[in-house]
Amino acid sequence: MIFRKYFLKRKIQSILKNSPVRKPRFCSLHEAKTFLISFNIRDKEQIMKCADKLAELDKRTIFCVLIPRKPKNAVYDIDPAWLAVREDELDKQGFPTEDTRLAFENLKADVMIDLTRAGDFVMHYLQLLHTGSFKVGTQSFLNKIFDLTVTRKDRDELSQFFEHILFYLRTIRSN
């Protein structure tokens, strides 16, 4: 497991170092119609509260969920419409399959929001490769992935953090 994170982290850093700078197209909350939310299944309850807020605003939400390999006896209720990235289906170095990578790239949304946990490097790898025009996430060594970074402390509730994201999306003015 430690080696997997090591390989993923090194690959992400390599891609960030060698890739051309992507030009974001900033998108306000008013303009955005579809949101792609990436999260860890352990945070499902909090994420559904965030999705409810988007539904109240008449926004469509697409989900990509990371299913960790532990605990093995855990049963997760996953909507079949969600893209599930299962850690037990990753290759030896911790990378997702080509099918998973392509499925994630084909998820079209106006705004991609990263609500994963700090060590969910497979999701960060997928987010880096995603062609979405406006990406929102937390401030970390991966901050070059995101066009809008919002500082989040570990003790912060996801719903509170999500409110901060919505606040900033409301303040964006674009052409």
N, C-alpha and C positions, 0 to 999 in steps of 0.2 A: 504494500500500500504506500509506503514512504517513497519507494522508487517511482511508482506511478506519478505521484505528485511532483517529484523531482523532474521527471521527463516532461510532463505537461508544462510545468512552470518554465523550464528552459526553452521549450518550443514556443511558448507564448512570448517570452522575452526576445527570442530570435526573430519571430515574425514582426513584432513591434519595431525592432531595431532596423530591419531590412525592408519594410514595406513602405510604399509611398503614403504620404499623409492623405487621409480620406477627407473630403470636403463634406461637412454635415449640412443638412438642410434643416434649420431649426423649425420646430413645429409647436405651435401653442396648443393649449388644451382645447380651445375652441375649434381649431383646424383639424386636430387629430380625430379620426373616426375609429381606428383600430389600434389596439395595444397588444403587444406581445410581452407577457410576463414570464420570466424564468425564476424558478424557485425550487427549494428543497422540499420534498414531500413532508418532512417533519414540521414544516411551517404551514401546512395546508389550511388549517383553521384560520390563521391570521390572514393568509392570502385571499381566502374567500371573502373576508370582510372588505379587503381592498377592492376586489372585483365587484362587490356589491356597490361600492361608491362609484365605480366607473359605469355600472349599469344604470344607476340613478341619473348619471349625466348623459345617458343614451349613447354610450360607447361600447363597441364590440371588443371582447377580450379573447385572446388566444393564449394558451398556456403551454409551457415546456417545463416539465418537472423532472428533477433528478431523484432517482430511487437509489438510495445507498444500499450497500450489500449487508449492512448490519442494522438491526438484528435480523437474522435470517427467518425467524418465526413470525415476524411482523406481517400483518395483512394490511395493505393499503387500498383504499377505495379510490380508484383512478377513473376519471371520465375517459371513455374510449376516444373522444375527440382530441384529447391532450396528446402531445408528443412526449413520450416517456423515455428518458435516458437512464438506462439501468447500469449501475456500476458493475454488476456481474457479467455484463455483455461487452465490456471494454476489452481492448486487446492487452497484451502483456505489458505494454508501456503506458497504459491508461488512456489511450485515445479511443474515441467512439468509432463505430463502424462507418464505412462510406455511406451506407443507406441512412444512418442516423444523421450524419453531417449534411447530406443533401436534403433530408426532410426538414432539418432546422433552417437551412438556407432558403427553402421554399415557403417558409412561414412569412407571409407578407403582412407588414404592419406599418403604420405611420410612426409609432414610437415603440422602441424596445426598452423595457425596464428590467433591470437586474435586481432581483430580491433574493438572490442565493446567499449562501453563507460564505465566509471568507476562504475556506479551504476547498470550495467546490470548483476546482480548476478545470474540470472537464466542461463545465458550463461556461466558464470564462473563455476557454478555447473556442467553443462554438460561437459565442457572442462576438469574438474577435473576427471570425470568418464570415459572420452574417453581413449581408449587403445592405441592411437597413440604413435609412438615411439619418435617423435621429436616435441616439442611444443614451440612456440614462442609467447611472449606477453609482456605486459608492466609491469614495476616494481610497485608493490603495496603490500598490505598485502597478496595477493594471489601469490606472486612470487614463492612459492614452487610448484605451478602447472606447471610452465614453465621451460624448459631446457635452454632457451636463453631468458633473459629479457633485454629489451631496454627501457631506460628512455624516457618518453614522457610527455611533458608539455601540459596542456589543450589547450593552444593557438596554438600548432603545428598542421599544416595541416596533414591529414592522408596520403596524397601522399608523403609528405616529410618524415614522420615517416616510411612509407613503403620502401622508398629508403634506409633508414638506415638499415632496416631489410635485404634487398637484399644485401647491402654492407657486412654485417656480414655473411650472408649465402655464399657469394662468397669467403670469407676468410677462411671458415672452410675446414680443410683437414681431411678426414677420410679414413679408410682402405677400 
